Structures are given as structure tokens and as C-alpha cells.
Amino acid sequence: MAKRITIDPITRIEGHLRIDVEVDNNAVSNAWASCTMWRGIEKILRGRDPRDAWLFTQRFCGVCTTVHAMASVRAVEDALKLEIPLNAQYIRNLILIAHALHDHIVHFYQLSALDWVDIMQIPKADPAATSKLAESLSPWTGNSRNEFKAAQDRVNAVAASGQLGIFMNGYWGHPAMRLSPEVNLLAFTHYVQALEYQRKALQVVGILGSKTPHIQNLTVGGVANAIDLDSASALNMDRLEMIRVLLTDVVRFINEVYLVDVCAVAAMYPEWFKIGKGVTNYLAVPDLPLDSAGSAYDLPGGIIMNGNIAGVHPFKTAADKEFREAVTEDVAHAYYQAGKPLHPWVGETEPAFTGWDGEQKYSWVKAPRFNGQPMQVGPLAQVLVGYAQGHPLTRKYADLAIGKIAAVGGVHVTPDMLHSTLGRHAARAIRAGMLAELAQKHLQLLTDNVAKGDYTVHNPPVFSGEVEGVGTHEAPRGTLSHWIVVKDGKIKNYQAVVPSTWNASPRDASGAHGPYEASLLHTPLARPEEPLEVLRTVHSFDPCMACACHTFDPSGRQIAKVKVL
């Protein structure tokens, strides 16, 4: 007889997510993903100046901030067919890359690693043996015996105090935890070190974006960064060199620690390349534009249907015509007024809360569909789409990761095996390696362009009549798109279709599961009362529910009226 398990809330994510699973014979037989919060910023934006939209939309979330700002200005620029100066493109790209590197480091170490690493085994580890193992895997200078001994002492002190703090509710001793004490110590030491390197990545965002997490330097038409090599208060060669130093440190951590650790964990849990498959339709958009018109990109995009990697269909531009026409949102099982699936340009966000009902409505997340089909988005989609197209940088880092996994554990990983929980982790590390290399490239492009005497950062927008646009970005969690309709210089309609909306979507009108739900089906559970395996797969998507959902009063009563300046 099937048993229902509810995990509410899912922790170590951004926002509020509830997962329900039915377990039969110690395996998941059914699943529901429910976002338990609502956002209404789309409604707030109506009637406002489209040049201000990005300041509001990056408040969707406290984590995915810059990505919404960027998609928003790109939406308006697409509607106006406005070109962007090269300096602005490079500055934007550097902000997006640095933000993504921060995000990927945090996701693996702070949000996901404790699904695989047993903290309570660390007191049993031998720091000298851990150092020897680590040095066999990487030249990282933070792999000394003293580093590992200091980390072990921290854990011993916490354990002795009886107050485990953030480690209190881990499933320590779970039979699905299989790493040796030495590997647990290695991973935890890097968990602590990761805090320093994600900070360095955010320093780059702060230097270019004026602050972080909510950047202040964007404009519709470019950026507001003043470039003046003779001014100490503008973007000059000293600041560019400061960025270079920070990025060099982050790149080293990505290549010598993060990528290596993911491959090591993957090699030691090879069965997880067969778990968490789910939806095998993939969507990614081109990103990191290399010219003012947005006709060439450093990251490729496209779609893969039914896991057919050889049948990849590329997108030529970030707002490909096929993409623009194919996206709809279904609300059959979401807390919105019922209706047929709508294209985002005519989309509605009218709440209709009913309470959780797995057969009817059970989530604040809509169900985006591409030509009526659910799609998985994220680093796995981008890596598979790029690998299938022979994209050199994707091939380089994917082959490097595959080789490292084989060297550590003798596990031969094929691209087809990436349709899995561990595949999503591996793809995120591969993407981090790609972005680390591109960070240095785009910094050099910016430096060279400024050295030529080009200080242009902005092209002014001009509004007239009614226009519609879509701004896209391949964000850390996958394909992000903002859809805007502008009439006489004011926002007529606005919808954001975000990565976690694609992945966390509930069933649609046909009953098709979204990616979270589908990926959990058939997952084996060693201890259903401690569903660690469910958390492993859900965390592999890096959920961000504040972005995905659309402070509510279930009765619809107005709680407060706020005037926003």
C-alpha cells in the first residue's frame, strides 16, 4: 500500500517549496511539487515606465537578482530593436558570469553537499590521509594537512558542544551516505573555503554593478558605468585590474576545487547516474552576446526533445522566432483563475487560492510549456545542447569532467548518463568551468575596447505606439525570459517565465508532470521516514521558488496598500 510523505518546507533552497511523494515498496510512485508563496510584481508593473521595470523585477528574489534585471532591460530593448554598445555588452556579461560563478559555488557546497557528505563521520578521519588523497586529485594549495586538521577541529568542537546549529537536522548515518571519513573531511574543508571564493565573485558584481545583491548600473540601452581612465571615481584600468585579480582567484577555485570535488563525489555514487532522469526535453537560450546587435554569442542555445541528443535543434539568437512563438503557461493545477494556456504577452496573473488538492490545484507555480511539452532547463540543458552542437568550450569541459570521474572511480560516463541527479551536478560544474574561462575572455575584450578609446556605454531608447519584446538570459538555474508589452511608453502587460517555473511546474491540463515531479518517480528510498534521496534530486535543480511563484491573504482581503516611489 502506498504511503504519503510530505516534506514541507524543503530547506537549503531559496523560497518556499513543498514536496509530496507516494512511496510504494520503498520507491517513489507519484510526486507533487508545490510552491507555497505568491508574488504579484507583474501586476505592480502595469502602467509604469518600462525603463524602470528592471529595478522592480530584480526584487523577485534576493538570490537571482542581476538575472532578472538583465532579462528585463533586454525585453524592452528587444521591443524597441535597440542595439547595445560593446562596452555595455561586456560589462553586462562580466556581471552575469561573476554572479553565476558565485551561484554555482554556493549551490554545490552550501546548498547540496550535505546531501552527500556525512558531517558526523569527520571526527574519524585522518587529516594526513585526507591531504594525500586531495593532493592526488588537485594542485590546490588549500589541501594541506593543517587545513584539514583545522576543519576537523571545528567539527569536533561543534559535536562536543551538543549544539549542531545548521547541522542539527541532517540525516547523519543514513545508509545512502557512503563517503569515507577522509572524503567527508575533504568536502567539508572545501565547504568552508568556498565561502571566501563565492565572496570574491560577488565583489566583481559589486564593482561593476555599484552594489550587490541588487545591482544599480543598468539602463535600457546599456549601462550607467562611467568609463574614464583618468578618473579615480570611474571605471578605469585600476578597477579592471582589481577585477582581474579577483577573477583569477575564483577561476583557480573552480578548476582546482569545485570541478574536482563534483567529479569525486560523482565517482563514488555512480548509481546516481541512473536516478532522477525525469523530463528529457531540454531548453537553453544563447547568451553572452559578442556584438551590439546580439547576433553572435559565446554560449549556444536550442532544444532537445525526448532525450535525442543527436536531434538537437539550435537557436540562432537569444530571442529566436520559434522560442517566441512556442511558449505558453498552463494554470490547470495552479492557484490562478482557470483558463486555457496563454502566451506570456497576453498572460494573466489573477490569483485564485483554493488550498492544496493534489487532484485539482496545488501550487502557485504555473506550468510553462514549449509547443505544449514540459521542458527541463538549467546547466544540464545548456551542456547537452552545447555538446550536441559540438560547441568547443562545452566539449572541452564536459570531456574533462568525464575523464576526471573515470580517473577517480573508474566510472565511464557518457552524455546519455547525464540525464540524472548527478548529471545535473556534473553539468553545473562543467558550466562553471566554461564561465570561468569566459570571464577572463570578456574582461580582456572590455579592456581592449576601452584601450582603443571607446568609452560609449549607452544608446537612448525611443518609445512610440505599441510594441512587444522578450528578454532572455541563460541564468544559473536555466532559461529565463521576461515578456513585455509597451503602449505609448507605459507597460501594458508583463510576465516572467523563469527557470524554476519550468522545472517546478505542476501537472498541466493533460496531466503531464513537471521536471521536479517526473525526476522523483521510481527513486528508491532506503528509509522512507528519512527521505534523503528525495532531497538529493530536488536539490540537484537548485530550486528558487521566490522567482518561480507568481504574502497573500487566502480570502483575497487587501492587507495593505503601499505607494512605491
N, C-alpha and C positions, 0 to 999 in steps of 0.2 A: 504494500500500500504506500502510495506517495506521501511524503512528509513535506510540509511547507516550512521554509526557513526565510526569515526576514532580517536583513542587515540594514539598520537604519539608525544613524547615518553611516554611510561609507566614509571613513576618515582618511587622512593623508591625500585629500584632493582639494580643489577649490570649489566651494559651494556646497549644496545640499543634495545628496543622492541617496535614494533607497533602492535596494536590490532585493527582489523576492525570487526564490527558486523553489521548485518542487524537486525533491530527491527521491529516487526510486532505485533500490538495490545499490545504494551508495554512489549514484551518479545523477547528475542534473538532467531532469526530463523536460523541464519547462522553466522559463525565466521572464521576469518583468523588470524593466528599468524605469524608475520613476523619479523625476526631478520634483522636488517639493517646495520650490520657490518660484515667484513670478517677477518679471521685470517689465516695465512699461515705457522704456525710453523711446521706443519707436513712436508712441503716441505723443510724448513730450515734444518731439522734434517737429511735428506738423506745424506749419506756419512760420517756422524760423528761417533765418538766413542760412543757406546751405554752406556758407563759408565757416559757420560756427559749429556745424554738426560734429566734426571730429573731436571737439572739446567735450561734448556730451557722450559720444559713443565710447570713448576710451574709459568712461566710468561704468561701462557694463561690468567691469571686473577690476580687481586690484592686482591681478597677475598678468592677464592678457591685455595690457593697456596700449602699448605702442601699436600693436597689430590692428586694433580697431580704429585708432586714429589714422593709420596709413590707409586702410581699406576705405575709410570714409572720404578722405580727400581724393583718393583715386576714383571713387564713384562719381564725385562732382566733376572731376577733370575728364572722365570718360564721357559724361553727358555733354560737356562743352567742347569735346575734342581738343583739349588744351595740352600742348606739349610742355615738357618739364626740362629746365636747364640741366646740363650734365652734372654740375656740382651738386644740385639738389638730389638728383638720382643717386649719386654715390653716397652722399650724406645719409639719405634715407636707407639705402642698402646697408650701410655700416650699422645704423641703429637697429635695423631688423635682425642682422646677423648677430650682433652682440646680445640682443635680447634673447634670441633663440639659443645661443650657447649657454647663457645663464639658465634658461628654462630647462634645457636638456640635462645639464649637470644636476640641477635640483630634482628633476623628476626621478632620475635613477637613484641617486644617493638618499636624498631626504624623504622622497615620497614612495619609492618602490623597493629599495634594497632590503628593508626589514621584512619583506615577504619571503626572502630567500636566505637571509643571514640571521643566525640564532645568537643573539647577544649573550645569552646566559652560558654559552659554550666557550666564550672568550677567556674566562679565568683558567681554563685547562690548556690554553695554547702556549707554545714555546716561542717567545719572540725571536730567538736566533733562527729557529727553523722557518718562521714566517718570513724573516728577512731574506734567507737563502732562496725560498720559493719566489718571493717578489722580484728579486734580482735576476732570477732566471727568466722572468716574463717581460721585464721592462728596465730601462736605464734610469727610471725616475729617482731623483736624489732624495726623495722623502721616504725611501724604503729601507732606512737603516734600522738596526736592532733597537736603538734608542727611541726612535719614533714609535715602533710597535710596543715597546715596553711602557712608554708614557701613556699610550692609548689603553693598554691593558690595565694599568694602574687606575685610570679614570673609571673603567667599568667595575673593577674590584671595589673601589670606594663607593660607587653607587649601589652595588649589590649588597655591600656590608651595611649600608645605611638602612636598608629595607624600604627606601623611598625611591622607586624606579623612575618617577617622573614621566617623561614622554615614552619610556619603555615599559610602562606598567602593564599594558593590556596586550602585549604581543603574545603570539601563540608559541612561546618558547617550549622546546621539547616536542613539538609536533612531529609526527612520523614523516611528514613531507619535507621537513628540514634535514638536509643531508650533507651540508658542507662540513669539512673537518674544522676543529678549533682554530687551526692556523689560518685557514682561508676566511673564517669568520672574523678573525682579528685583522687580517689584511684589509678586508672590505670595510670594517668599521673605522680603521685608521684613515682610509681614504674618504669615508663619510665625513669625518671631522675636517680633513684637509680641503674637501670640496667647498666648504663654506667660504674659504678665502678666495677661491678662484671664481666662484659664481659672483662674488662681490666685485672682483676686478672687471668682469664682463659688464656689470651694471654701471661701473664707473665710466666706461666708454659711452653707454647710453646717456648718462648724466652730463658728460662733457659736450656731447653733440646735441642732446635734446633739452638742455638747460636744467632739467631735473628728472627724477625717476621716482616712483613708477609712472606718473602721468607726465609725459613729455610736453613741452611748450613751444617747440620750434617750427611746427608745421604751418604751411599756408596752402590754400587751394591755388596751385600753380607753382609750388616749390617748397622752399624752407625760409625761415627768418634768420638763419645764421649769417651774421656779417663776416665777410672774409676780407682781411686786411693784414698783410704780412708785416706792416709797420706799427700795428696797434696791439697793445698788450691785452685789450679787452675784447678783441675779435678772434675769429678762428685764424690762427697763424701757424707758422712752422713749429713753434714750441709745443702748441697743443696737439698738432698732428704727430709729433714725436712722442708725446706723452701717451697718445692713443696706441701708437706702435708698440711701445714698451708693455703696456697692459695686455694688448692682444697677443704679443709674443708669449707672455706667461700663460695666458688662457689656452693658447694653441698647444703648448707643451703639456698642460694638464689633460687636455682632450686626447692627445695622441699617446701619451705615456701612461695615463692612469685610466680615464673613463673608458676609452675604447677597449683597452686591455682587460679591465675588470668585467665588462659586459661579456666579452668573449670567454673569459674564465668561468663565470657563472653559467653561461650557456653550455660550455663543455661538460660541466658537472651535473647538469639537469637535462640530458639530451631528450628524455621522454616529453619534455615540454615543447619540443618542436612538432609534436603530434596532437597537442591540446590547444584549444582556443581558436580554432580556424574561423568559424562563423561566416560572415558575408565575404565573398571573394570577388565582388565588383569593387573596383578601386577608382578613385578620382583624385587627380592632382592638377594644379594650375601652374603655368610658367611663372617664374618670379626672378627677382634681382635684374631689373632692366639695365641694358648696357647703352642705350641711346635715348635721345629726348622723346622720340615718337613711341617708344615702347614696342619696338618691332624685333628686338633681339634680347635674349635672356640667358643668364648663367644657369638657371635651374629649369629643367623641362617639365612639361605637363601633358596630361592626356587621360584616357580611361582604359581600363582593362575589365572585361566582363567575364563572369563565370570562371575566374582564375586562369583564363587563357592568356598567359604572358606573351606568347608569340603573336597573339592577335591584338596587341596594343594599338590604340588609336590616338595619335598625338594631337595636341592643341598647339597651334602656331603662335597664338597671342594669349595674354593673360585674361582677356575677355572674349574668348573665342565665340564665334557666332553660334556654334552648336551648344556650347555651355549656356549662353544667354537665353536660348530658347527652351532648353530641356529641363530646367529646374522648377519644381513646384513644391508646395508644402501641404501635407495632408494633416487634418486635425481630428480624424475619426476617433482616436483614443487619447486625445489631448484635451486639457481643460479650456477649450475655446468654443465659441458658438459654432455649431455644426454647419458644414457646407462642403462643397466639392473642393478638391485640391486646387490651390491658386498659385499662379506665378507671383514671385515676390513684388513685382512692380504694381500689382493690384492686390497684394496681400493684405490681410486684416489681422489685427491682434486684439480681439474682443474677448476678454476672459469670461468663462462660464464654469466656475468651480462646482464640482458635484461630489467630491470625496472619492477616495481610492476604490476603484472597481475594476478588477483585472479583466472582466469581460466587456467593459464599456470604456470609461475614461479613467486614466490613472497617472498622468504626467503633465507637467507644464511645458514639456518639450514637444514641439511639433515634429512631424515626420517628413523631412525633406526627401525628395525622390528625383532621380535623373531619368527622364523618359519613363517614369513610373516604377523605377527599380531602386531598392536601397543600395547605398554605396558606402564603403569604408574609406575614410580619409585619414591622413596622418603620415608620419615618416615612412611607414611601410608602403603606403600607396605611392609616395614620391619615389622611393627607392626602386620598387618594382617597375613603375612607369619609366624611370630613367634607365634602369638596367636593360629593360626590353628594347629600348630605343638605341642602345649602345652608347649612351651618354658617358664620355670618358671618365669624368670625375666620379660618377656613381659606380662605374665598373671598378675603378681603382680602389675605392674604399670598401666596396662590397667584397671584392676578391681578397683584400687584406684581412677583413674580418673573418671570412670563411677559412682562410689559411690559418689564422690565429686560433680559431676554435679547434681545427684539426690538430694543430701542434700541441695544444694543451690537453685535449681529451680524446684525440683520435676519432672525433666525430666529423664525418664528411657531410657538410651542409650544402644542399642545393637550393637554388632560388625558390623552388616549389615548397621547400620545408619552411620558408619564411611565413607561410600562411598559418600563423600560430602565435601563441602568447609570447614565447621567446623571440619569435621573428619580429614582433613589434619592438621589443627592446633592442635587438640587434640592429634593426633599421634606424632607430633613433640615434644609436651610437655612430652608425655609418654616416647618417646625415650630419651629425656634429663634426665628424672628420672632414666632410665636404665643406661645411660652412667655415671651419677653422682655416682651411686653405683659401677660401674665397674672401675671408676677412682681410687677409694680407693683400690679396689682389686688388680689392676695391679701395683699400686705403692708398695703395700705390697709384691707382687710377685717379683718385681725388688729388693726391699730392702733385702728380704730373700735370693735371689740368690747371691747378692753381699756379704752378710754376710757369705755365705758359702765359699767365696774365689774365686768365678768365676768372672773374670774380662774380659772375652772374648767378643768382640763386632763385629768381622768381619771375614768372610771367603772369601778368594780371588777368583774372577771369572777367568775362563779359557775359551777362545774362540777358536773355530775351525769349519770349514765347514759352512753350512747354517742351521740356527735354527730359530724357531718362538715361540713366547710366548705371553701370555696375563697377564696383571697385573690388578687385580680388587680391589675395595675398596667400601664399603657402606658409601659414603660421606654424608654430611649433607643434600644434595638435592637428594640423591639416588644413584643408581648403576652407578659406574664409571669404565670404562675399557680402558686400553691402550694396543694397539696391535702392536707388533714389529716383524720385520723380520731382522735377523742379518746374514750377509755373510762375512766370513773372517775378523771378528772383526769390521765391519762397518755396519751402519744402511742401509738396503736396502729399507725398507718401514716402515712407522709409521702412525698409525691412532689412534685418541682418540674418543671414543664414550662415551659422558658424560651425566650426569643426565638431564640437560636442553635440550640436543639434543633429548632424548627420549620424554620428556614432551612437548617441544615447537615445535615438528616436524610438518611440513606442511602435507598436504594430500600426500598419496603415489600414485603410478600408478593406483591403484584400486579406488581411491577417498576416502579412509578411513581417517578420521580426526585424528590428533594427540591429546594427552590428554588435552592441553590447550583449543584447539578449541572445542573438544567434551564436555568439562566441562561447557562451556558457553552456550550451546544450551538450550533453554527453560527458561533461567534465567529471572525472572520478573524484570522490571525496573520501579521504582516509578516515576522518572523523567529522561527520555531518554537523555535530554540535560545535565544532570549531572549523568553519568553512574557509580555511586559509586559501584553498585552491581557487575559490570564487574571487577572493581579493586579488590574487596574482593576475588573473585575467582582466578584471576590471581596471586595476591599476596600470596594466600594460598600455591602455589607451590614453592615460594621463587625463582623466576627466576634469572638465572645467565647467561646472554647472551654472555659475553666475553668467557666463557667456551664453550658455545654451538655452536657458529658460527665458521666457518672454515676460513684502511686506504687504501682504494682501489681507483684506478682511473677507472671509468666505461669504458673508452676506452681501458683499458689494457696497457696504456703507463707506462713505468717504471719511477717512480718519483725519486727514489734514490737507490743507491747501497751501502750497509753497510757491512763492514768487521767485523765479530764478533770474538773476541779473545777467 
